[in-house]
Amino acid sequence: MTRILLGQLGANGDCLYTTILARQIRQDHPNAHITWAISSQCAPLLTNNPHIDEVWEIAVSDWSHHEMVWRIFEREATRRLLRHEFDHAFLSQIWPNNFQNFDGTIRPSILRSYGRPITVPIENVIVLTDEEEQRVEDFVRRTGLMNHEHRILFECSPKSGQSFVTPDLAQEVAALVYDRLPSASVVFSTHLPMALRHPQSYHGGELSLRESAALTRYCTLFVGAGSGGTVAATSTAAQPLPNIQLLSRSRSVFGCFSHDFAYWGLPHGHMLDMTDENPERIARCIVTASRDGIGAAQAAYGETIPVRFDYYAELIEMCLIRQNRILDAAQSALTTAGRYGWQPDLAAFARERIQPLLPQDPGWIFPHRRRIAERLGDELSQSRLSQPEFPQAVNLAS
């Protein structure tokens, strides 16, 4: 029997994205024994997953320890591979050692680690247990959620840094919504404790991230912060809802779900992106979407998040260039240009911060690694005009 290791320790949203990869591995190797190595913080996400045979749970006591634990895990995974305990290993986690696959967004960068075509549906996989379904039903019944005409699920404590939303801001927005929409109710999806300020507000923290996906079936609108809650709300366990994403302007398309959906050729007309941090304007957008539909809200408040590479460059500088992994930085730049074309700021970053440093990479001694530098030089010398529209993803093997 073929034994396969999939390594993705964190975080919640990234692990949910990786369920697509597990599904692909299962399709490509139907008789294999698939083990997923995952952090103890994220392991509950894999409950009932039909594509995994075994969970290798790695103890992580705190999010600040993830880098150290990943490096320890990576060494142990290599040892087990050399001892033939596994026949293949796919380590999909971007940070800290897979930034060569990074193109400025998350899901494609994770799936690119497989090196083969992704042919399964691009859906994050959550399969709820009967007990989880019952807990969600009990929450809905106990809160009387269905007595409200407009039921808004509000993700409000993102850990990914992709949004400006906080629980306090979410409560301020909710109060403004209630003034205009007395028939509304807001469920705050957060692991943080909250002192609720309004009787029509509910704290969803007693539900797990998986269970919050099922809660979408009882709601009429989702307000997200580009983090794990949004990933769960777009999973197989969720009902697609009109979706307002409140995103940090400085992150460009890093956490932009409509951009990601467009890349994969998925319907995204139900998604509205907004970077305005004004609570009054956010509340008006939510009210418009609730009363008149997401299309009306899109026309009045929706934005197109511009593709910029300053945050991408910041991450590559920090995670690769400062670590003297210049050839990996070159590979990332080539990957990113393959998606977006050699946009002027991307090309400038590659020419100024990557190309001159390439010989300093310890991997320069290997001829096959130097071919990355040659390819980068060839592409930069040929790049004069930006490519047109961003191509949809059909094959991540390259």
Secondary structure, DSSP 4 states (H G I P E B T S, - for coil): --EEEEE----HHHHHHHHHHHHHHHHH-TT-EEEEEEETTTGGGGTT-TT-SEEEEEP-S-GGGHHHHHHHHHHHHHHHHHTTS-SEEEE---TTT-GGG--SSSHHHHHGGG-S---S---B-----HHHHHHHHHHHHHHTGGGSSEEEEEE---SSS-----HHHHHHHHHHHHHH-TTEEEEEE-SS-----STTEEEGGGS-HHHHHHHGGG-SEEEE-SSHHHHHHTBTTSPP--EEEE--GGGTTTT-HHHHHHHTT---TTEEEE----HHHHHHHHHHHHHH-HHHHHHHH--------HHHHHHHHHHTGGGT-HHHHHHHHHHHHHHH---HHHHHHIIIIIGGGGGGSGGGGSHHHHHHHHHHHHHHHH--S--SSPPPPS----
